Amino acid sequence: MRIPLFYAVSAVLFLSGSSCLAQSLDASATTNAADTAPVTAVAKDAVFTQEQLDQMLAPIALYPDPLLAQVLMATTYPGEIAEAVTWSKAHADAKGDDAVKQVASQPWDPSVQALVAFPQVMATLGQDPVWVQRLGDAFLAQPDDVMGGVQRLRHQAQAAGNLQSNQYQNVTVQAAAAPTPAAAAPASSTSTIIIQPSDPQVVYVPSYNPTTTYGTWPYPASPPVYYPPPPAYYPGSALMAGLAFGTGVAIIGSLWGECDWGNNDIDIDVDRYNNINRNNQITRNQNKWQHNAVHRDGVPYRDSKSREQYGRQLDGARQREAYRGDNAQRAQAREKARGSMDKHGIERPATSNREARDSARKAQSATSPGNRMQAGADRPKASDRSQGTARNTRENQQSRQQTAQVNQRGQGDLQGRQTAQKRPAASTSSAGSARNNAFAGVRSPSQANAQASRGQVSQASARRPSASRPAGHQVSRPSNPPARQRGGRR
């Protein structure tokens, strides 16, 4: 069977197009995978990049391993580092084990207490609190990257000719041990550079300029910061390149940490630790350092992993107290103040809302009877009330007597007028006049005037102010008007 040429050509074109389409889809998938891979890597990246880690580690990467371990542990407590720096400035002559014993009663982490043995280190840490906090955050979030960064910087300093053994320190290079699954080998080299004091009981703290000690800095946009050393501890040393060593610090138990480069963590020498930390003993099983969130003093953690890991070590109340910066020293100061208040008879302030409400209720119940007693004291006594009642009774009696006298006087005036009216009538009748009318008083004007005067006096007495009369007492007045008002001459 023969296939037409048209269909054969169409089949060839279809197969070739499908092949090209498949190749393009594979290329597109590869491109998309290449594009999404960095996104996944960025999502898994830690808090600080390698450039940032090298920048912040440069000032301390060349410290002896025991001192470096103490610095890394202590920087995870930036708040207590700040308090220790203040104490070190106030006690400039204190150093070594003696200084550590002096701060044994301070509520600081033992790693922070150990650092006061080196006042020159405290002076360096005190110059930049932000750098201290970032360094501690990096060690908590990225311990492998931090330890790897230290080794990378040490290799750079050694390549630049600025790191070697001398009378102050021993520098050794060891092949890196096989890393555990939880640890990663340093990316810069397969060897590990270890720095130890020449005398285990005397530590010399190196001072150097990180901008020149590591040779050409690989990150021109992020140069390391140089913290000048305090001149009192490095007299006459001009730091051009390399390391300078000041006065050594004699120690026996102050440095009890050691860098474990195989596991990228810190080991604890239990014997040295217990020798200097009498108030905080540990057991043989506690030979690995672990961060204690109680000493964080409320400083927030930078990354979510650290917040989840260390924030859950505290219950709700203790976590709030730590966030507010509350610690044993402040609690002791509060108790001392309360004891002083009790001694001087001052009422303690309330420590909670419930205590404040209870105190208010007690105060109210204590003052209410007194208020009632005071209110009763303001009232007049029974004898005073009886005296007032008797006085009012006498006044009322006198007022009634005066009223009765006025009434009697008015009645006498009325009777006198009536008598006066009858007398003219009698004389008239005797004289032959049989009529008694309104003109009877015309014949005796003097008598009529006298009667009118007595009537006016009676009316004036009746119109006196009523203050002396008891309320509601009616005064009787004569019902007939005076003689002059009844009539007159027409």
C-alpha positions as CSV (number, residue, x, y, z in Angstrom):
1,M,0.0,0.0,0.0
2,R,1.4,3.3,-1.1
3,I,1.0,6.4,1.1
4,P,0.4,9.7,-0.7
5,L,3.3,12.1,-0.6
6,F,1.2,14.8,1.1
7,Y,0.4,12.7,4.2
8,A,4.0,11.5,4.5
9,V,5.3,15.1,4.6
10,S,2.6,16.1,7.1
11,A,3.6,13.2,9.4
12,V,7.3,14.1,9.3
13,L,6.5,17.7,10.1
14,F,4.2,16.7,13.0
15,L,6.8,14.4,14.5
16,S,9.5,17.1,14.2
17,G,7.3,19.7,15.8
18,S,6.4,17.4,18.7
19,S,10.1,16.8,19.3
20,C,10.8,20.6,19.3
21,L,7.9,21.2,21.7
22,A,9.2,18.5,24.1
23,Q,12.7,20.1,24.0
24,S,11.3,23.5,24.6
25,L,9.2,22.2,27.6
26,D,12.2,20.5,29.1
27,A,14.2,23.7,28.7
28,S,11.4,25.8,30.3
29,A,11.2,23.3,33.2
30,T,14.9,23.5,33.6
31,T,14.8,27.3,33.6
32,N,12.0,27.4,36.1
33,A,13.8,25.0,38.3
34,A,16.9,27.3,38.1
35,D,14.8,30.3,38.9
36,T,13.0,28.7,41.9
37,A,16.1,27.1,43.4
38,P,17.6,30.4,44.7
39,V,14.2,31.4,46.1
40,T,14.2,28.2,48.2
41,A,17.8,28.8,49.3
42,V,17.0,32.4,50.3
43,A,14.0,31.2,52.3
44,K,16.2,28.8,54.2
45,D,19.0,31.4,54.7
46,A,19.8,32.4,58.3
47,V,19.5,35.8,59.8
48,F,23.0,37.1,58.8
49,T,24.9,36.6,55.6
50,Q,28.5,35.6,55.5
51,E,29.5,39.1,54.7
52,Q,27.7,40.4,57.9
53,L,29.2,37.6,60.0
54,D,32.7,38.3,59.0
55,Q,32.2,42.0,59.6
56,M,31.0,41.5,63.2
57,L,33.4,38.6,64.0
58,A,36.5,40.4,62.8
59,P,37.3,42.3,66.2
60,I,37.3,39.1,68.3
61,A,38.1,36.2,65.9
62,L,41.8,36.3,66.9
63,Y,41.1,36.0,70.7
64,P,42.4,32.9,72.4
65,D,39.9,30.1,72.2
66,P,38.9,30.1,75.9
67,L,38.3,33.9,75.9
68,L,36.5,33.7,72.5
69,A,34.1,31.1,74.0
70,Q,33.4,33.3,77.0
71,V,32.6,36.3,74.7
72,L,30.3,34.3,72.5
73,M,28.3,33.0,75.5
74,A,28.1,36.4,77.3
75,T,27.0,38.3,74.2
76,T,23.7,36.4,74.2
77,Y,22.9,38.4,77.3
78,P,23.4,42.0,76.0
79,G,21.5,43.6,78.9
80,E,23.8,42.1,81.5
81,I,26.8,42.9,79.4
82,A,25.9,46.6,79.7
83,E,25.6,46.3,83.5
84,A,28.9,44.5,83.7
85,V,30.6,47.2,81.6
86,T,29.3,49.9,84.0
87,W,30.6,47.9,87.0
88,S,34.0,47.4,85.3
89,K,34.4,51.1,84.7
90,A,33.6,51.8,88.3
91,H,36.2,49.2,89.5
92,A,39.0,49.9,87.0
93,D,41.6,48.1,89.2
94,A,39.6,44.9,89.5
95,K,40.7,42.1,87.2
96,G,41.3,38.3,87.2
97,D,39.7,35.9,89.5
98,D,39.4,38.6,92.2
99,A,37.1,40.6,90.0
100,V,34.9,37.6,89.3
101,K,34.5,36.9,93.0
102,Q,33.5,40.5,93.6
103,V,30.5,40.1,91.2
104,A,29.5,36.7,92.5
105,S,26.4,38.3,94.2
106,Q,25.4,40.1,90.9
107,P,22.3,38.5,89.2
108,W,24.3,38.0,86.0
109,D,24.9,34.8,84.0
110,P,28.2,33.1,85.0
111,S,29.6,33.8,81.5
112,V,29.0,37.5,82.0
113,Q,30.6,37.4,85.4
114,A,33.7,35.7,84.0
115,L,34.3,38.5,81.5
116,V,34.9,41.1,84.3
117,A,38.2,39.4,84.8
118,F,39.3,41.2,81.6
119,P,38.6,45.0,81.9
120,Q,40.2,45.6,78.4
121,V,37.6,43.3,76.9
122,M,34.8,45.0,78.8
123,A,36.0,48.3,77.5
124,T,35.9,47.0,73.9
125,L,32.4,45.6,74.3
126,G,31.1,48.8,75.9
127,Q,31.9,50.8,72.8
128,D,29.1,49.4,70.7
129,P,26.1,47.7,72.4
130,V,24.4,47.2,69.1
131,W,27.3,45.1,67.8
132,V,27.3,43.1,71.0
133,Q,23.6,42.2,70.6
134,R,24.0,41.3,66.9
135,L,26.9,39.1,67.8
136,G,24.9,37.2,70.4
137,D,21.9,36.9,68.1
138,A,24.1,35.4,65.4
139,F,25.6,32.8,67.8
140,L,22.1,31.8,68.9
141,A,20.7,31.6,65.4
142,Q,23.7,30.4,63.4
143,P,26.3,28.7,65.6
144,D,27.8,26.7,62.7
145,D,28.1,29.8,60.5
146,V,29.7,31.8,63.4
147,M,32.3,29.1,64.2
148,G,33.0,28.7,60.5
149,G,33.4,32.5,60.1
150,V,36.0,32.6,62.9
151,Q,38.0,29.9,61.2
152,R,37.7,31.7,57.8
153,L,39.1,35.0,59.3
154,R,41.9,33.2,61.1
155,H,43.0,31.6,57.9
156,Q,43.0,35.1,56.3
157,A,45.1,36.6,59.1
158,Q,47.5,33.7,58.9
159,A,47.8,34.1,55.1
160,A,48.6,37.8,55.6
161,G,51.4,36.9,58.1
162,N,49.7,38.4,61.1
163,L,48.9,35.2,63.1
164,Q,51.7,33.1,64.5
165,S,52.9,31.7,67.8
166,N,54.9,33.9,70.2
167,Q,55.5,34.4,73.9
168,Y,51.9,35.3,74.4
169,Q,50.0,32.6,72.5
170,N,50.3,29.3,70.8
171,V,48.9,29.0,67.3
172,T,48.4,25.4,66.0
173,V,46.7,24.1,62.8
174,Q,44.8,20.8,63.0
175,A,43.1,18.9,60.4
176,A,39.4,19.2,60.7
177,A,37.6,16.2,62.2
178,A,34.8,14.6,60.4
179,P,31.7,16.8,61.1
180,T,28.7,15.4,62.8
181,P,25.3,15.4,60.9
182,A,24.3,18.5,62.9
183,A,27.5,20.4,62.1
184,A,29.1,21.7,58.9
185,A,32.8,21.9,58.1
186,P,34.3,25.4,57.6
187,A,33.8,26.4,54.0
188,S,37.2,28.2,53.8
189,S,39.5,25.3,54.6
190,T,39.5,21.7,55.9
191,S,41.9,22.6,58.7
192,T,41.2,24.2,62.0
193,I,43.4,27.0,63.6
194,I,43.5,26.8,67.4
195,I,44.8,29.7,69.6
196,Q,45.7,29.0,73.2
197,P,47.6,31.1,75.8
198,S,51.3,30.2,76.2
199,D,50.7,30.1,80.0
200,P,47.3,28.5,80.9
201,Q,47.2,30.7,84.0
202,V,48.0,34.0,82.3
203,V,45.9,35.3,79.4
204,Y,47.1,38.1,77.1
205,V,44.2,39.8,75.2
206,P,45.4,40.7,71.7
207,S,44.5,44.1,70.2
208,Y,44.6,44.6,66.4
209,N,43.1,46.7,63.6
210,P,40.9,44.3,61.6
211,T,41.0,46.5,58.5
212,T,44.7,45.6,58.0
213,T,45.3,42.4,60.0
214,Y,43.2,40.2,57.7
215,G,45.0,41.5,54.5
216,T,42.8,42.7,51.7
217,W,39.2,42.8,53.0
218,P,37.0,40.8,50.6
219,Y,33.9,43.0,51.2
220,P,34.8,46.6,50.4
221,A,31.2,47.7,50.9
222,S,31.2,46.3,54.5
223,P,34.5,46.9,56.1
224,P,35.1,45.7,59.7
225,V,34.8,48.1,62.6
226,Y,37.9,49.0,64.5
227,Y,37.5,49.6,68.3
228,P,40.6,51.3,69.6
229,P,42.0,49.6,72.8
230,P,42.1,51.5,76.1
231,P,45.6,53.0,76.4
232,A,45.8,52.1,80.0
233,Y,46.0,48.4,79.1
234,Y,48.2,48.8,76.0
235,P,50.8,51.4,76.9
236,G,53.1,52.5,74.0
237,S,51.7,50.1,71.4
238,A,51.1,51.5,67.9
239,L,48.8,49.2,66.0
240,M,49.8,49.5,62.3
241,A,49.5,45.8,61.4
242,G,49.5,42.6,63.3
243,L,48.7,42.0,66.9
244,A,49.7,43.9,70.1
245,F,49.6,42.4,73.5
246,G,49.2,44.4,76.7
247,T,49.4,43.4,80.3
248,G,48.5,39.8,81.0
249,V,45.7,38.7,83.3
250,A,46.4,36.0,85.8
251,I,43.5,33.5,86.1
252,I,42.8,30.2,87.6
253,G,39.1,29.6,87.3
254,S,37.7,32.6,85.4
255,L,37.9,31.0,82.0
256,W,35.9,27.7,82.0
257,G,34.6,27.6,78.4
258,E,36.4,26.1,75.4
259,C,35.5,26.1,71.7
260,D,34.5,22.7,70.3
261,W,35.4,23.1,66.6
262,G,34.2,19.6,65.7
263,N,30.6,20.3,66.9
264,N,30.6,24.1,66.6
265,D,29.6,24.6,70.2
266,I,31.2,25.3,73.5
267,D,32.4,22.8,76.1
268,I,32.4,23.6,79.8
269,D,35.2,22.6,82.2
270,V,33.1,21.6,85.1
271,D,35.9,21.7,87.7
272,R,37.1,25.2,86.8
273,Y,33.5,26.4,86.6
274,N,32.6,25.1,90.1
275,N,35.8,26.5,91.5
276,I,34.9,30.1,90.6
277,N,31.1,29.9,90.7
278,R,30.5,28.9,94.3
279,N,26.8,30.1,94.2
280,N,25.9,28.2,91.1
281,Q,27.3,24.7,90.9
282,I,26.8,22.3,88.0
283,T,27.2,18.5,87.5
284,R,29.4,16.5,85.2
285,N,26.5,16.1,82.8
286,Q,26.2,19.8,82.3
287,N,29.5,20.1,80.3
288,K,27.8,21.6,77.2
289,W,26.8,25.3,77.3
290,Q,23.1,26.1,76.9
291,H,21.6,29.5,76.6
292,N,19.5,30.5,79.7
293,A,16.6,32.7,78.7
294,V,16.1,34.0,82.2
295,H,19.2,36.2,81.9
296,R,18.0,37.7,78.6
297,D,16.5,40.6,80.6
298,G,13.6,41.1,78.2
299,V,15.8,41.7,75.1
300,P,13.8,40.3,72.2
301,Y,15.3,37.5,70.0
302,R,16.1,38.4,66.4
303,D,14.8,35.3,64.6
304,S,11.7,33.3,65.0
305,K,13.5,30.0,65.7
306,S,15.2,31.5,68.8
307,R,12.0,33.0,70.0
308,E,10.2,29.6,69.7
309,Q,13.1,27.7,71.3
310,Y,14.0,30.0,74.2
311,G,10.7,31.9,74.7
312,R,9.0,28.6,75.7
313,Q,11.5,28.0,78.5
314,L,9.6,30.6,80.6
315,D,6.1,30.4,81.8
316,G,3.8,33.4,81.2
317,A,4.6,35.4,84.4
318,R,8.3,34.8,84.3
319,Q,8.4,35.7,80.6
320,R,6.6,39.0,81.2
321,E,9.0,39.8,84.1
322,A,12.0,39.0,81.9
323,Y,10.6,41.2,79.1
324,R,10.2,44.1,81.6
325,G,13.8,43.7,82.7
326,D,12.9,42.3,86.2
327,N,15.5,40.3,87.9
328,A,16.7,39.1,91.3
329,Q,18.6,42.3,92.0
330,R,15.6,44.5,91.5
331,A,13.4,42.1,93.5
332,Q,16.0,42.4,96.4
333,A,15.9,46.2,96.2
334,R,12.1,46.2,96.4
335,E,12.1,44.0,99.4
336,K,14.7,46.2,101.1
337,A,12.5,49.3,100.4
338,R,9.5,47.5,101.8
339,G,11.3,46.6,104.9
340,S,12.4,50.2,105.4
341,M,8.8,51.3,105.0
342,D,7.6,48.8,107.6
343,K,10.3,50.0,110.0
344,H,9.2,53.6,109.7
345,G,5.5,52.8,109.9
346,I,4.7,53.6,106.2
347,E,2.1,51.5,104.5
348,R,3.4,49.3,101.7
349,P,2.2,50.0,98.2
350,A,0.0,47.4,96.5
351,T,1.7,44.9,94.2
352,S,-1.5,43.9,92.4
353,N,-5.0,45.2,91.5
354,R,-6.5,42.7,94.0
355,E,-4.3,43.9,96.8
356,A,-5.1,47.5,96.0
357,R,-8.9,46.7,96.2
358,D,-8.5,44.9,99.5
359,S,-6.5,47.8,100.9
360,A,-9.1,50.2,99.8
361,R,-11.9,48.2,101.5
362,K,-9.9,47.9,104.7
363,A,-9.3,51.6,104.8
364,Q,-13.0,52.3,104.1
365,S,-14.1,49.9,106.9
366,A,-11.6,51.4,109.3
367,T,-12.6,55.0,108.6
368,S,-16.4,54.5,108.5
369,P,-16.9,54.0,112.3
370,G,-14.8,57.0,112.9
371,N,-16.8,59.0,110.5
372,R,-20.0,57.9,112.3
373,M,-18.5,58.7,115.7
374,Q,-17.4,62.1,114.4
375,A,-20.8,62.7,112.9
376,G,-22.3,61.8,116.3
377,A,-19.9,64.1,118.0
378,D,-21.1,67.0,115.8
379,R,-24.7,66.4,117.1
380,P,-25.8,68.3,120.2
381,K,-25.8,66.3,123.4
382,A,-29.0,65.3,125.2
383,S,-28.5,67.9,127.9
384,D,-28.0,70.6,125.2
385,R,-31.1,69.4,123.5
386,S,-33.0,69.5,126.7
387,Q,-31.7,73.0,127.5
388,G,-32.7,74.2,124.1
389,T,-36.1,72.7,124.5
390,A,-36.6,74.4,127.8
391,R,-35.4,77.7,126.4
392,N,-37.9,77.4,123.5
393,T,-40.6,76.5,125.9
394,R,-40.0,79.6,128.0
395,E,-39.9,81.8,125.0
396,N,-43.2,80.3,123.7
397,Q,-44.8,80.9,127.1
398,Q,-43.6,84.5,127.2
399,S,-44.9,85.0,123.7
400,R,-48.3,83.6,124.6
401,Q,-48.4,85.7,127.7
402,Q,-47.7,88.8,125.7
403,T,-50.3,87.8,123.2
404,A,-52.8,87.3,126.0
405,Q,-52.0,90.7,127.5
406,V,-52.5,92.3,124.1
407,N,-55.8,90.5,123.7
408,Q,-56.9,91.5,127.2
409,R,-55.9,95.1,126.5
410,G,-57.9,95.0,123.3
411,Q,-60.9,93.5,125.0
412,G,-60.6,96.2,127.7
413,D,-60.6,98.9,125.1
414,L,-63.6,97.4,123.5
415,Q,-65.4,97.2,126.8
416,G,-64.4,100.8,127.5
417,R,-65.8,102.0,124.2
418,Q,-69.0,100.1,124.8
419,T,-69.3,101.7,128.3
420,A,-68.6,105.1,126.8
421,Q,-71.3,104.6,124.3
422,K,-73.8,103.7,127.0
423,R,-73.0,106.6,129.3
424,P,-74.1,109.4,126.9
425,A,-77.3,107.5,126.2
426,A,-78.0,107.4,130.0
427,S,-77.4,111.1,130.4
428,T,-79.5,111.8,127.4
429,S,-82.3,109.8,128.6
430,S,-82.1,111.5,132.0
431,A,-82.1,114.8,130.2
432,G,-85.1,113.8,128.2
433,S,-83.4,112.7,125.0
434,A,-84.6,109.1,124.2
435,R,-82.3,108.5,121.1
436,N,-78.7,107.0,121.2
437,N,-77.2,107.5,117.7
438,A,-73.8,108.1,116.1
439,F,-73.7,111.7,117.2
440,A,-73.7,110.8,120.9
441,G,-69.9,111.4,121.2
442,V,-70.1,114.9,119.8
443,R,-71.2,116.3,123.2
444,S,-68.0,115.0,124.9
445,P,-65.1,115.2,122.4
446,S,-62.3,114.7,125.0
447,Q,-63.7,111.3,125.9
448,A,-64.0,110.3,122.3
449,N,-60.4,111.2,121.7
450,A,-59.2,109.2,124.6
451,Q,-61.0,106.1,123.4
452,A,-59.6,106.6,119.9
453,S,-56.1,106.8,121.3
454,R,-56.5,103.5,123.2
455,G,-57.8,101.8,120.1
456,Q,-54.7,103.0,118.1
457,V,-52.4,101.6,120.8
458,S,-54.2,98.3,120.6
459,Q,-53.9,98.1,116.9
460,A,-50.2,99.0,117.0
461,S,-49.6,96.2,119.6
462,A,-51.3,93.8,117.2
463,R,-49.1,94.8,114.3
464,R,-45.8,94.1,116.0
465,P,-43.4,91.6,114.3
466,S,-44.4,88.0,114.6
467,A,-40.9,86.7,115.4
468,S,-41.7,86.6,119.1
469,R,-45.0,84.8,118.5
470,P,-45.0,81.0,117.8
471,A,-45.9,80.0,114.3
472,G,-49.6,79.4,113.7
473,H,-50.8,81.4,116.7
474,Q,-53.6,83.8,115.7
475,V,-53.8,87.2,117.4
476,S,-57.4,88.3,118.1
477,R,-58.2,91.9,117.2
478,P,-61.2,94.0,118.2
479,S,-64.1,93.4,115.8
480,N,-65.3,97.0,115.9
481,P,-63.3,99.9,114.4
482,P,-62.4,102.9,116.5
483,A,-65.0,105.5,117.2
484,R,-63.6,108.0,114.8
485,Q,-63.8,105.6,111.9
486,R,-67.5,104.8,112.7
487,G,-68.7,108.2,111.9
488,G,-68.0,111.9,112.1
489,R,-69.4,115.2,111.9
490,R,-71.3,115.8,108.7
